[in-house]
Amino acid sequence: MVMERVEKTFGLPRLSDLSKSLGNLPNERQLRQIKDVLVTAERVAKVSPDLDKVVALIREVNALPPERLQELLKVLRSVERIIKNAPEGIVQFISNLKED
């Protein structure tokens, strides 16, 4: 009863609504995974300018469940490793194919 009066007086949302909203925020593990995915995607995009769209795609990952984030992180790390070890000629050839 007191809480209802405080909520109405100050125009605050109901405490139950607030607790539901807080429950939907990512936990520490998810935030760490999101950060790892974003950092890896940024490195991949810097190495190969044709992959700059990866960063834009990664910005949407915070809605993904943690298992999917982990899978995406593995794929991005694999791509990064392949690009890093590939000869420059092959990377440019693939880039040129994409432009055509």
C-alpha positions as CSV (number, residue, x, y, z in Angstrom):
1,M,0.0,0.0,0.0
2,V,2.8,2.4,0.9
3,M,4.7,1.4,-2.3
4,E,1.6,2.1,-4.4
5,R,1.4,5.6,-3.0
6,V,5.1,6.3,-3.6
7,E,4.8,4.9,-7.1
8,K,1.8,7.1,-7.8
9,T,3.2,10.2,-6.1
10,F,6.5,10.1,-8.0
11,G,5.1,8.6,-11.2
12,L,7.3,5.5,-10.9
13,P,6.6,2.2,-12.6
14,R,5.3,-0.6,-10.5
15,L,8.0,-2.5,-8.6
16,S,6.9,-5.8,-10.1
17,D,7.2,-4.3,-13.6
18,L,10.7,-3.1,-12.8
19,S,11.8,-6.4,-11.5
20,K,10.5,-8.2,-14.7
21,S,12.5,-5.7,-16.8
22,L,15.7,-6.3,-14.8
23,G,15.2,-10.0,-15.2
24,N,15.4,-9.6,-19.0
25,L,18.8,-7.9,-19.0
26,P,21.8,-10.1,-20.0
27,N,23.8,-11.7,-17.2
28,E,27.5,-11.3,-16.7
29,R,28.3,-14.4,-18.8
30,Q,26.2,-13.2,-21.7
31,L,27.8,-9.8,-21.5
32,R,31.3,-11.3,-21.6
33,Q,30.4,-13.4,-24.6
34,I,28.9,-10.4,-26.4
35,K,32.1,-8.5,-25.8
36,D,34.3,-11.3,-27.0
37,V,32.2,-11.6,-30.2
38,L,32.3,-7.9,-30.8
39,V,36.1,-7.7,-30.3
40,T,36.7,-10.7,-32.6
41,A,34.4,-9.3,-35.3
42,E,36.1,-6.0,-35.1
43,R,39.5,-7.6,-35.6
44,V,38.1,-9.6,-38.6
45,A,36.7,-6.5,-40.1
46,K,40.0,-4.6,-39.8
47,V,41.9,-7.4,-41.4
48,S,39.6,-7.7,-44.4
49,P,37.6,-4.6,-45.3
50,D,35.1,-6.7,-47.2
51,L,33.9,-8.1,-43.9
52,D,32.9,-4.8,-42.4
53,K,29.3,-6.0,-42.5
54,V,30.2,-8.6,-39.9
55,V,30.4,-5.8,-37.3
56,A,27.0,-4.5,-38.2
57,L,25.6,-8.0,-37.9
58,I,27.3,-8.6,-34.6
59,R,25.6,-5.6,-33.1
60,E,22.4,-7.6,-33.1
61,V,23.8,-10.6,-31.2
62,N,22.7,-9.5,-27.7
63,A,19.3,-11.0,-28.4
64,L,20.9,-14.4,-29.1
65,P,21.1,-17.1,-26.4
66,P,24.5,-17.8,-24.9
67,E,24.9,-21.1,-26.8
68,R,24.5,-19.4,-30.1
69,L,26.9,-16.6,-29.1
70,Q,29.5,-19.3,-28.3
71,E,29.0,-20.9,-31.7
72,L,29.3,-17.5,-33.5
73,L,32.5,-16.7,-31.6
74,K,34.0,-20.0,-32.8
75,V,33.1,-19.3,-36.4
76,L,34.5,-15.8,-36.3
77,R,37.7,-17.0,-34.7
78,S,38.1,-19.6,-37.4
79,V,37.5,-17.0,-40.1
80,E,40.0,-14.7,-38.5
81,R,42.6,-17.5,-38.4
82,I,42.0,-18.4,-42.0
83,I,42.3,-14.8,-43.2
84,K,45.4,-14.2,-41.1
85,N,47.2,-17.3,-42.5
86,A,46.0,-16.9,-46.1
87,P,48.4,-15.4,-48.6
88,E,47.6,-11.8,-49.5
89,G,47.0,-12.7,-53.1
90,I,44.2,-15.1,-52.3
91,V,42.5,-12.6,-49.9
92,Q,42.6,-10.0,-52.6
93,F,41.3,-12.4,-55.2
94,I,38.4,-13.3,-53.0
95,S,37.8,-9.7,-52.3
96,N,37.7,-8.9,-56.1
97,L,35.3,-11.8,-56.7
98,K,32.9,-10.2,-54.2
99,E,33.1,-6.8,-55.8
100,D,32.1,-8.3,-59.2
